[in-house]
Amino acid sequence: MRIAFIDLNNGKRFGETNIGLLELMSFLSQRRNDKIEFFDEVDLAINHWREFDLMVFSAMGFPLEKFINSKKAKILSHIPITKIAGGPGPTIIPEKGLIFADIVIRGEGEIPLFKIINLTDKIKLKREILKSNELKGIENLVFKFNNEVYKTNRLYYPELKPSKIDWNIIKNLEEYIKRWPYLDYIKGTRGISFVSSRSCPFNCSFCQPTVREIFGNRMKFKDSDAILEELLFLRKNYKINSFMLHDDTFTINKNRVIEFCDKLISLHKKGISFNWICNSRVDTIDEEMAFKMSKAGCKEVRFGVETIDEEKRNSVLNKGIKDKDIERSIKITKRNKMRAFGFFMLGLPEQNFRDALKEIRRISSSNLDLATFSILTPMPGTYLGDKYNVNSFNNYYKSNRNNISKMSNLSLELTRIFAIISFYFRPKRFKNTFKQLSSMHTLFYKLRRFIGSI
């Protein structure tokens, strides 16, 4: 079987690989002997469609929304080859995926796609799979059958672990490494991003229940040995010295974190060390964990604070964290010589310009070393999305039609820009900000990332 895998997220622009798609491809390559090829440019995939039997697309929500309104989606819809769409966007609103694809896979794609490919093997004319009654027996699919949208049974895979990635899949991996946006305050950084777990047990209103709809209720962890093998491969072949763990909450399982850190420390004793970053949650990190992480090379811990207003943080966003937890986690992080990073949202319900300025002043005067500011954007399928009847995906770095604050779209975007300037040009941070921006390479990619978000 000849299969093209296409990333619709435009991740190469910012040095972000599509981990889910790479895990899916690796899962299949470990079990079948297909000819598989990865594309991060849709145009190139369209030009070569005749070389394949199947085309598989992966998309987050906003990239999907953007793509289905493009000419490329119309072109694809008329190409006579079986097209399959998956990822968070098509999972939450399958009908958007069916605008250009024949089949949508909801949730984790490994097992349904494996079954689709096996079924396609049996059919002489590959395109005839869309007329096969056996397709109805494969779980988690949405497709058109006799001009009607047909949905098969929805199942979850609590025992399915993320696969070890075959990084040889990406032929242009060096382009991602050059654009990798993290740890740019450390000279000579060459990094890549990983995900070591799936799902999330927390109930934040801007994420859930969509995360559980994709992955199920149960947390699934990738074997730490598999991650280390990948790191050593990338170090040997691409001179990687840094990585980012994009798990929603890497620190959710203390024993696992300490085990992983101990293995990194063992490598360090052999002369092999890595700098790294992870996402955390303020009530899941303690002194012992932070000490181990720092000793293992962690340079930065990222916390989803979202807002300084504790009442709104818990009543509107349903974070379930207190101010004292935030203060404690920042102190622990900095005491163990790691930088503390905060994620914040502007544009909460009823927030006006004056409220936003107060919020920005308090954030800027905090003890955080780094921060990023997005705009609260209710997404389809989330608790917030349902409350505000949202049925389209939007960019959470831009104000849009899903604006639920009391500010105009223009005021909200200008407020976000002001927040970034206010935070990073605060006297206590100015030296580090200037040092980072003094590198032309760093300045170029920071500006490119910033412009892409406004």
N, C-alpha and C positions, 0 to 999 in steps of 0.2 A: 504494500500500500504506500502511496506517495501522499504525504500530508504536509500542508503549509500551516504554520502557526503564526498568527499576526497579532502583535500588541497594538491596541488602539490608544494607549494612554500617553503616547508621546514622551515616554520616560527618558529616552536618550538625551533629550534637550537638557535635562537637569541631572543626568547621571544616575537615574533610578531604574534599575532593572525590574521587570515584571516577575516577581518571585513566584507568584501563583502559577503563571504560565510555564515558567522554567521547571517547577516541581511537577506539573502535569506532563510535560514532555519527557522529563527524566523517568517518571513512573512508567510511561509507555515504552521507552527505550530499554528499560530493564526487563520488560516482559514480552516484547515483540521485536521483530526485525524490519521495521518499516523504514522508508526513506523519509526523514523528517527535516524540515528546514524552518528556521526562525526568521521572521521579518519584523522590523520595527518601522518600516515605511510602507503604508498601504499601497501607494502607487506602484512600488516595485512588485508587490505580491500580485496586484491586478495584471501587470504586464506579463507575469509568468504563470497565470492560472492554468494554462493548458498542460503544464508539467505535473499537475497534481490531481488526485482523486477526491480529496477532501480539503476544505479550508476551514481552520478553526480560529475564531476571533475571541480576544479577551479584552474586557473594558470595565473600568470603574464607572460610576454614575455620570459625572459631568462629561468625561470624554465620549461616552456613549451618546449623550444628548447632543453634543456638538457634532458628532459624526453622522447621526441619522438625518441631520439637516444639511448635509453636504452633497455635492454632486457625486462624490465617490460612492456613497451609499446607494444612490440610484443606479450607478454603473454596476455595482456588485449584485444588486437585486436581479439583474438581467443576465448575469453570467451563468451558463448552464453547467454548474458544478455544485455538489452538495456543500452547503455552508452552515457552520455550527457556531453559535455565539454563546459565550459564558462569562463568568466573572460577576462581581457585585451588581453592576448595572442591570444586565439582563436577568439576573436572579430576582431582583426586586420588582422590575416591570418587564416581564418577558415580551410583551407586545412591542416594545421598542426594539428589541433584538430582532423580532420577526420582520421588521421593515426591510432589512437587507439579508437576513439569514433564513434558512429553511427550518432549522431546529435550534431551540434554546435549551441549554442545560442549566438547571437551577442548582445552586449550591456547589459543593465540591465535585469537580468534573472527572476525576480519575476513573472511577468505576463505570459511570454511564458512557463516557467516551470510549473506554476499552470495549464495552459491549457493542456500541454502535459500529466500531471498526471491525469487530469480529463478524457482525451481521453483514456488513458491506462486503467482506471477503467472500461471502457465499453467493453474492449477486453478480451476475455477469455484467449487466449494465449498472454501474455504480449509482447512477442517478435514480434508479428504480427503488432504492431503499425507502424513498419517501412514500411509496405505494405499498410498502410491506406491512402486513398486519402484525408481524413480529416486533416492529418498532414500538407498538403500544405496550409491549411487555417490559420495556426498559424503563426503569424508574427515573423520576426527576426531569422528564422532558416536556417541552411545549413545542408543538408544531402544527402546521395546517394539514388537515386530512379531509378530503372531499369538501374543500372550501370552508371548513370550520376549524377553529382553534381547538386542538386536543391537548389535554394535560394528563400525563401519566401520574402514577402514585408518587407521593413525596416521601422519600426516605432519607435518613441521616446515617453517618458512618462513624460511630463512636470509637471504633478500633483503628480507624485509618490515621496513620501518622504521616506528617510531611516527608516527602522523599528526599534522599540525598541528591543534590543537584549535580548534573553533568555540565560543568561550566564551558566545556568545549562546544556546546550548542550555539553560544553567541560568538560568531566569527569576528565581530567588531567590538569585543568587550573592552578593548583599550580606550575606545571613544567614551564609554561610560565612566571608566576610571578617571579619565582626564577631567570630566565634568562633575565628579562626585562632590557634593556640596558641604560635607561635614568636616569638622576638625581643621578648618582652614587656618586656624591660629597656630597650628603646629607645622613647622617647615618640613617640606618633603613628604607630606601626607599623600598616600596612594591607597584609596579605600574602595569598599564595595558594601552593599547592604544585604542583610539576611533577615529571615523571619524564622524563629525557632519554635513557635507555637501557633495554634489556631483557636479561635473563639475567645469569649470574654465573659466572666461570671457577673460582671457589674451591670447596672441597669440605667445608665445615663440616657436621658431622654432624646439626645441628639444622635445617638448611635443605635440604640436598641428599639425594637427587637430585631433589627435587620442583621446584626452580626450573628445572632442565634439562628436566623432564617437561613443564613449562608452555611454556617459551620455546625449548627446544633448546639445543645446546651453544654456538652462536655468539653473541657479543655483537652487539647491534644498536643503533646510535646515531641519535638524532633530530638532524636538521640544526639547527645552532646558529642559523642565520638564522630558522628557523621559531619557535624559542623566543623570540628577540628580538622578532619580529613580534607574538607573543602578549603578551609583556610590555608592549610599547608600546601595544597595543590596551587592555590592562587598566589601564594607567596613565592613558590618555586617558579611558576610559569609567567606571572605578571608582576612580581615584586610588590605584592600587596603588603602593607604594614598596618592597616587600619580597617575597622568595620563598624557598621551600625546595625543594631538589633531592632528591627521595626515592630516587634511584638507590641500589641496594645499595652501590655503590662508585663515586662520581662521579669520583674521581681515578685510575681505572684506566688511562686513556690520557692521558699527559702532554701530548702535542702537541695533543690535542683540548681539554684544560682550558685550556692557554695561549691557544689560538685563541679560545675562548669568552671568556676574561678580557680579551683584547685588544679584542674587540668591545664589551664592557661599558665598558672604559676610554675607548674612542672616543666612546661615548654620553655618558660623564661629562664629557668635554671640551666637549660641546655643551650641557651643563647638565642632562643627564638621568642620574640616578644611582639605584641600587637597593642596599639592604642584603639580604644573603642568607646562607643556611646550606646545607651539604651533608653527606652521609654519606661517610666515607672509610674507609680501612684503613691501619693504622699503617706498613705496608711499601710503600705506594704514593704517599707524599707526600714531597717533598724541599724544600729551601730555595728553589730557583728557582720552583717551583710555588706554594708558600705565599706568596712575595712577590707574585706576580702576582695570586693570589686576593685577598689583602688589599687590594691597590691597586684591584681591580675591585669592591670593596665587600663581600667576604665577612667576616662578623662572627663566625662560629662553625663549627667543624669537628667532626663527630661520629664517634667511633671505636668500633668493636665490640671492646672489650677482653674482655668476658664474665666473666673471673675473674682475680684477681691471682695465682692458683696456675698457674704456667707449665706444670707437668707435666700437670695436668688440662685446662688450656686446649688442649693439643695432643694428648693421648692420648684424652680423652673427647669434646671438642668439635671436634677436628681443625682448629683454626684455623691452625696453622702459623706462629705469630708468637712472637717472643721478647720478654722483658722489656725488653731494650735497645732494641728497635724501638719499644715503647710510650713509653719515656722520651724517646727521640729525637724522635718525632713530636709529643709534647706540648710539648717545648722549642721546636721549629721553629714550631709553631702560635702559641704565646704570644709568641715573639720577633717574630713578624710581626703582632702586635696583634690576634689573633683568639682567641676563647675556645675552650678545649679541652673537649669533652663526651665522657663515657664511658658506654657501654652495659654493664650488668652483669647477670649471672644469679645468683640464689640457688637453693639446692636441688639442687646437683649430686649425682651418685650417691655414697653413703656420707657425705655431708656432714651433720654433726650441729650442734646449736645452738652449741656451743663453737667449732667450725670456722667457722661463719657469722659469729660475733662477731669472730673474728680477721680474717676477710676484710673485714668492714665497717670495722674500725679502720684497716686498711692503705689501703683505698680513701679513707676520710675524710681521711687524712693525706697523700694524694697531691697533686700539683700541678694536678690537674684543676679546672676552674672549675665545671663542671656535670656531673651524672650522673643516670641513671635506673636503677631496679632492677626487674627482672622475675623471674619464677620459671621455671626451666628446665622446659619442658613439651614432652615428645616429641610430635611431630605425625605423623599417618598419612603413610606414604610416605617419610619421612626415614630416614636410617640409624639414628638413635636410636629412632624410632617402630617400626621393624622389630625392633630389638633387644628392645624391651619389649612387643612385640605390641599396639601401640596402634591402635585402629580408630575413635576419635572425636576430634573437634577440641575443644580446651579453651582457656580464657582464660589467657594467660601472665602476667597480672597477679594471678591468683588461684590459690591452691593447690587441687588437684582430685584426681580419682581416678588421674591419671597422675603423681602425686607419686613421685619415685624417690629422694628423699633419706631420711635417717634421722630427720627431724623430722616431727611430726604436721602436719596441714594448718593447724591453728590457729597452731602455733608458727612455721610458715613464713610465714604472712601477717603475723603480728606482727613477725617479724624483718625483713620487707620494709619495714614502716612505720618501724621503728627505724632502718633503714639510711638512709632518706630524711631523717629528723630529724637523725641523727648527721652526715650529710654536709653538709647545708645550714645547720646551726646550729653548725658548727665556727667558732671565733673568727675565722679568716681569711676566712670566707665570710659571716659573719653580717651584715655591713654591706650587702652586695649583696642578701642574702635579705630583709632588712628593707625595703630600698629598693623591691624588687619588690612585696612584699606590702602596702606602704603605699598602693598604688593600688587603690581599691575595685574597679575594672573588672578589673584583673589578678587580684586576690584571688578574685573571684567565679568566673572561669573556671578558675583553678588548682584551687580547691576542687571545682568541678563535675567537672573531669577526674580529680582524685584520688579523689573519692567513686565515680565511675563505674568505677574500677579496683580497688575493694576490696569 
